[in-house]
Amino acid sequence: MRRCAISVPSNIAEGWGRMSRKNYIQFLRISRGSLFELETQLIITKELKYSNNSESVESLIIEVSKMLNSLIKKLEEKV
């Protein structure tokens, strides 16, 4: 879960550093994939009853997902 959580902002930064809109969008998609992976792992921990207090993390995942989707959509419109 830590690897996924670190991967999200790391991929955003790497994409930005590529200085190409196409590459940036691709890395934003990779970042979104890592976020979905984190969400899946969170669901698994709840199902296995390893954690029962994940509502705040779930809401953050939803918020970040919306931000990534919005940014990707806006960048794609400008292409």
HELIX and SHEET records of a PDB file:
HELIX    1   1 ARG A    2  GLY A   17  1                                  16    
HELIX    2   2 ARG A   21  GLU A   47  1                                  27    
HELIX    3   3 GLU A   55  GLU A   77  1                                  23    
END                                                                             
